[in-house]
Amino acid sequence: MKYYSTNRRTPEVSLREAVVASMAPDNGLYMPERIERLPDAFFDGIARLDLHRIACRVADAFFGEEIEPETLRHIVRDTFCFDIPVVRVDDGIWALELFHGPTMAFKDVGARFMARILSHFIEGRDDEHPVTVLVATSGDTGGAVANGFLGVEGIDVVVLYPKGRVSDIQEKQFTTLGRNVTALEIEGTFDDCQRLVKSAFADTELKRRMRLTSANSINVARFLPQTFYFFHAYAQLRAQGVISPIVVSVPSGNFGNLTAGLFARRMGLPVDRFIAANNANDTFYEYLRTGSYRPRPSVPTLANAMDVGDPNNFARILDLYGRSLDALRADVAALRCDADQIRATVADTFARTGYLLDPHGACGYRALRDGLRDGETGIFLETAHPAKFVDTVESIIGRPVEIPQRLQEFVKGKKRTVALGAEFEAFKEYLLSR
């Protein structure tokens, strides 16, 4: 399997090259040369398969030509030390709970998988410099990546995050670890952090003197494993006897999850359509509505992990659909949720059903509820545990939220960061001085 750049101005590369480099030399994002459609027999029997067997089959379609079967199975087993259950919330509406991993956010899947893939590719190599993983985070990515790569030999992790724009618990998950993890507190927005990472990959001197890669969803080894849980969700609904058409609502951000879902659909997953749930950072919503893509600086919201004004994976979505707006509109709708609607959705859902949403899941649930048609069954992605946003959620429901033990352990740690402005030269100087 070869991987090509979305900008199509550079030669195709191997999986190893795509993972280690993260971005193509022409600043495009890597895409697999083909998307394998899985056989009907796989879907006929999927209700009897567990997460591990599903993930191994899907992983083989993308990674199997370059990674030995037993090694790939080991990577999958080691990634999933947790389950990803589908939970009924309302009539015809189910939550795909992606927060049962070590950092209690969906990014545990992609980050843990990528850490193991990257470790496999560099194992035994005697390169002079370690691999430096750069990752920009609006909240959950930093914790998942930092913990996924913690202590991995030959890999250093540098997390960039916007000062004052992530929750306290999210911040503690990547600023208290030490060892091979460094946190950079950037005076700016998430988009500034993302711009710094992209600029580093485009800088000739940095590429010559350092071995850089990224663990954001720009890396194929980060976003492709996210296809696994779409198949697993479908399997669970079929095991529950659900036969109606399925619609999936995905909270927005960098659109790695939506891209993974669209890949799963191309592989044959019987999902009728997707809903992209946007907050006030509604670049994609506006694109579907007007046909014009107008990236802009992100604005802070209650759903901070969705605060992205120029989503990376938009380029992959355009490439997947041959830049056809009509084709994209046929498969994906977009709805927008403001702060008042998020609060109302968290409060109402908890009062009616006892199910506690986090702000991002609330966006997904609201968009699904408003966009679901008669006769359809809906799944929304509950991307993080509500306790990660404890102050926000408690203020909405008016009662304490229990903080799981694994989150409490992070809270006890001492914050250690390096403060930087949003200028690239200062960031470059820091990287070269390490």
KOLFI-916640 format. One line per 2 residues: number of its first residue (from 0); their letters; for each residue x, y, z of C-alpha. Coordinates in steps of 0.2 Angstrom, whole numbers. Example, Ala and Ser with C-alpha at 12.3 -4.5 7.8 and 13.67 -1.06 7.14 Angstrom:
# residues 2
0> as> 62:-22:39 ~ 68:-5:36
This chain:
# residues 434
0> mk> 0:0:0 ~ 7:17:-5
2> yy> 2:34:2 ~ 0:49:-8
4> st> -1:68:-4 ~ -17:77:-5
6> nr> -8:91:-14 ~ -1:78:-27
8> rt> 15:87:-30 ~ 27:73:-22
10> pe> 30:55:-25 ~ 20:41:-16
12> vs> 28:34:-1 ~ 27:18:10
14> lr> 17:17:26 ~ 33:19:36
16> ea> 38:35:27 ~ 21:42:29
18> vv> 20:38:48 ~ 38:45:52
20> as> 36:60:41 ~ 18:64:46
22> ma> 16:77:32 ~ 21:76:14
24> pd> 35:87:8 ~ 22:98:-2
26> ng> 13:101:14 ~ -1:89:9
28> ly> -8:75:20 ~ -5:57:16
30> mp> -19:46:10 ~ -19:28:6
32> er> -19:24:-13 ~ -34:13:-11
34> ie> -48:10:1 ~ -52:-9:2
36> rl> -71:-13:2 ~ -73:-27:15
38> pd> -83:-43:9 ~ -102:-45:13
40> af> -97:-60:24 ~ -88:-49:36
42> fd> -103:-38:39 ~ -115:-53:39
44> gi> -105:-60:54 ~ -100:-44:62
46> ar> -112:-45:77 ~ -103:-60:83
48> ld> -86:-51:83 ~ -77:-42:97
50> lh> -68:-26:96 ~ -51:-34:94
52> ri> -56:-45:79 ~ -65:-31:71
54> ac> -50:-20:73 ~ -38:-33:67
56> rv> -48:-35:51 ~ -49:-17:47
58> ad> -31:-13:52 ~ -25:-26:40
60> af> -34:-17:25 ~ -22:-2:28
62> fg> -7:-8:37 ~ -6:-27:33
64> ee> 5:-26:17 ~ 19:-18:27
66> ie> 17:-25:45 ~ 18:-44:49
68> pe> 1:-51:54 ~ 7:-56:71
70> tl> 15:-39:75 ~ -1:-30:69
72> rh> -12:-41:80 ~ 0:-37:95
74> iv> -2:-18:91 ~ -21:-20:91
76> rd> -21:-30:107 ~ -9:-18:116
78> tf> -19:-3:110 ~ -36:-9:117
80> cf> -34:-11:135 ~ -52:-5:137
82> di> -69:-7:129 ~ -79:5:118
84> pv> -97:2:122 ~ -113:8:114
86> vr> -126:14:127 ~ -144:18:124
88> vd> -148:36:129 ~ -165:39:121
90> dg> -178:31:109 ~ -168:27:94
92> iw> -152:36:100 ~ -136:28:106
94> al> -120:35:113 ~ -104:28:107
96> el> -93:30:123 ~ -75:33:118
98> fh> -69:38:135 ~ -65:22:143
100> gp> -46:23:139 ~ -32:29:150
102> tm> -35:47:148 ~ -54:45:146
104> af> -55:53:128 ~ -57:46:111
106> kd> -40:50:106 ~ -33:36:117
108> vg> -37:25:102 ~ -27:34:89
110> ar> -13:39:100 ~ -10:22:108
112> fm> -10:14:91 ~ 1:27:83
114> ar> 14:26:97 ~ 15:7:94
116> il> 16:9:75 ~ 30:22:76
118> sh> 39:12:89 ~ 39:-3:78
120> fi> 46:7:63 ~ 60:15:73
122> eg> 65:-1:83 ~ 82:-6:81
124> rd> 87:9:70 ~ 103:17:75
126> de> 98:35:69 ~ 108:48:79
128> hp> 93:58:84 ~ 77:53:93
130> vt> 60:55:84 ~ 52:71:90
132> vl> 33:70:90 ~ 25:87:89
134> va> 7:88:94 ~ -5:103:95
136> ts> -19:101:107 ~ -36:110:110
138> gd> -38:98:126 ~ -39:80:124
140> tg> -26:76:111 ~ -11:82:122
142> ga> -16:70:136 ~ -19:55:125
144> va> -3:57:115 ~ 8:61:130
146> ng> 2:46:139 ~ 2:35:124
148> fl> 21:39:120 ~ 26:40:139
150> gv> 42:31:141 ~ 44:25:123
152> eg> 62:23:119 ~ 69:34:105
154> id> 54:46:105 ~ 52:63:113
156> vv> 35:72:114 ~ 32:91:113
158> vl> 14:96:116 ~ 9:114:111
160> yp> -7:120:119 ~ -16:137:120
162> kg> -14:146:137 ~ -30:146:147
164> rv> -40:137:134 ~ -40:119:141
166> sd> -49:113:156 ~ -38:110:172
168> iq> -39:91:171 ~ -35:91:153
170> ek> -20:102:156 ~ -14:91:170
172> qf> -14:75:159 ~ 1:81:149
174> tt> 10:94:160 ~ 13:83:175
176> lg> 22:68:166 ~ 39:74:163
178> rn> 51:60:157 ~ 50:61:138
180> vt> 35:73:137 ~ 37:92:137
182> al> 22:104:137 ~ 23:121:128
184> ei> 11:134:135 ~ 7:145:119
186> eg> 1:163:121 ~ -12:161:108
188> tf> -26:150:101 ~ -26:132:96
190> dd> -25:137:78 ~ -8:146:83
192> cq> -2:130:90 ~ -7:120:74
194> rl> 1:133:63 ~ 17:132:73
196> vk> 17:113:71 ~ 14:114:52
198> sa> 27:127:50 ~ 40:116:59
200> fa> 37:103:46 ~ 39:115:32
202> dt> 56:122:39 ~ 71:116:29
204> el> 83:118:43 ~ 72:109:56
206> kr> 69:95:44 ~ 88:93:41
208> rm> 93:94:60 ~ 78:84:68
210> rl> 68:69:65 ~ 50:77:66
212> ts> 33:68:66 ~ 16:73:72
214> an> 3:64:82 ~ -11:75:77
216> si> -24:68:65 ~ -13:74:51
218> nv> -4:58:53 ~ -11:43:45
220> ar> -7:31:60 ~ -17:43:71
222> fl> -34:45:61 ~ -35:28:52
224> pq> -37:18:68 ~ -52:28:72
226> tf> -61:19:59 ~ -61:4:71
228> yf> -74:10:83 ~ -87:14:69
230> fh> -87:-4:64 ~ -88:-9:82
232> ay> -103:2:85 ~ -112:-5:70
234> aq> -108:-23:77 ~ -115:-19:94
236> lr> -131:-12:87 ~ -134:-27:76
238> aq> -131:-38:91 ~ -145:-28:100
240> gv> -156:-32:85 ~ -156:-15:77
242> is> -160:-16:59 ~ -166:1:54
244> pi> -155:13:44 ~ -141:21:55
246> vv> -135:39:56 ~ -119:44:65
248> sv> -117:61:73 ~ -99:67:75
250> ps> -93:82:85 ~ -82:93:75
252> gn> -64:98:78 ~ -50:94:66
254> fg> -62:81:58 ~ -52:66:60
256> nl> -67:56:67 ~ -78:62:53
258> ta> -64:57:40 ~ -62:40:48
260> gl> -81:37:48 ~ -82:42:29
262> fa> -67:30:26 ~ -77:16:35
264> rr> -92:19:24 ~ -81:18:9
266> mg> -75:1:16 ~ -94:-5:15
268> lp> -100:0:33 ~ -119:1:31
270> vd> -121:19:38 ~ -134:29:28
272> rf> -126:46:32 ~ -116:57:44
274> ia> -120:73:53 ~ -106:85:57
276> an> -110:93:74 ~ -102:111:74
278> na> -100:123:89 ~ -97:142:85
280> nd> -82:137:75 ~ -93:132:61
282> tf> -81:133:46 ~ -87:116:39
284> ye> -105:120:42 ~ -103:136:32
286> yl> -94:126:18 ~ -109:114:16
288> rt> -121:128:17 ~ -112:140:5
290> gs> -99:130:-5 ~ -86:142:1
292> yr> -72:137:13 ~ -67:152:24
294> pr> -55:147:38 ~ -54:159:52
296> ps> -47:161:70 ~ -55:149:82
298> vp> -66:156:96 ~ -67:149:114
300> tl> -82:139:118 ~ -89:127:131
302> an> -84:113:120 ~ -65:118:119
304> am> -59:102:110 ~ -70:108:95
306> dv> -62:125:94 ~ -54:124:77
308> gd> -56:137:64 ~ -46:128:50
310> pn> -48:109:52 ~ -33:99:46
312> nf> -43:85:39 ~ -54:95:27
314> ar> -41:92:14 ~ -43:73:16
316> il> -62:75:15 ~ -61:85:-1
318> dl> -49:73:-9 ~ -60:58:-4
320> yg> -75:66:-13 ~ -65:72:-28
322> rs> -69:90:-22 ~ -87:87:-27
324> ld> -98:97:-15 ~ -114:89:-21
326> al> -107:71:-17 ~ -101:77:0
328> ra> -118:84:4 ~ -126:68:-1
330> dv> -117:59:13 ~ -115:72:26
332> aa> -126:86:34 ~ -120:99:47
334> lr> -129:107:61 ~ -123:120:73
336> cd> -124:121:92 ~ -122:137:102
338> ad> -117:139:120 ~ -135:140:126
340> qi> -140:125:117 ~ -125:115:124
342> ra> -130:120:141 ~ -149:116:138
344> tv> -145:99:130 ~ -133:93:145
346> ad> -146:99:158 ~ -162:92:149
348> tf> -154:75:144 ~ -148:72:162
350> ar> -165:77:169 ~ -175:66:157
352> tg> -163:51:156 ~ -150:52:169
354> yl> -137:51:156 ~ -123:64:158
356> ld> -116:72:143 ~ -99:81:141
358> ph> -101:97:131 ~ -94:89:115
360> ga> -106:74:116 ~ -120:87:119
362> cg> -116:95:102 ~ -116:78:94
364> yr> -132:72:103 ~ -141:89:99
366> al> -137:88:81 ~ -142:70:80
368> rd> -159:73:89 ~ -163:88:77
370> gl> -157:79:62 ~ -164:61:64
372> rd> -178:56:53 ~ -192:44:56
374> ge> -187:26:55 ~ -168:30:58
376> tg> -157:24:72 ~ -144:37:78
378> if> -127:35:86 ~ -117:50:92
380> le> -99:50:98 ~ -97:54:116
382> ta> -79:59:115 ~ -73:62:133
384> hp> -79:59:150 ~ -89:73:157
386> ak> -78:74:173 ~ -64:81:162
388> fv> -75:97:161 ~ -81:96:179
390> dt> -83:115:182 ~ -93:117:166
392> ve> -104:102:169 ~ -107:105:187
394> si> -112:123:184 ~ -125:116:172
396> ig> -133:102:182 ~ -131:110:199
398> rp> -123:95:207 ~ -106:87:210
400> ve> -99:76:196 ~ -89:61:202
402> ip> -71:62:196 ~ -64:44:191
404> qr> -49:38:200 ~ -38:39:185
406> lq> -42:57:183 ~ -39:61:201
408> ef> -21:54:199 ~ -17:67:186
410> vk> -24:81:197 ~ -11:77:210
412> gk> 3:80:199 ~ 14:96:198
414> kr> 12:106:182 ~ 28:109:172
416> tv> 28:119:156 ~ 38:131:145
418> al> 30:147:141 ~ 31:153:123
420> ga> 23:166:112 ~ 15:162:95
422> ef> 30:167:84 ~ 38:153:74
424> ea> 56:159:76 ~ 55:157:95
426> fk> 47:140:93 ~ 60:135:81
428> ey> 74:141:92 ~ 67:131:107
430> ll> 67:115:96 ~ 85:117:90
432> sr> 91:121:108 ~ 84:105:116
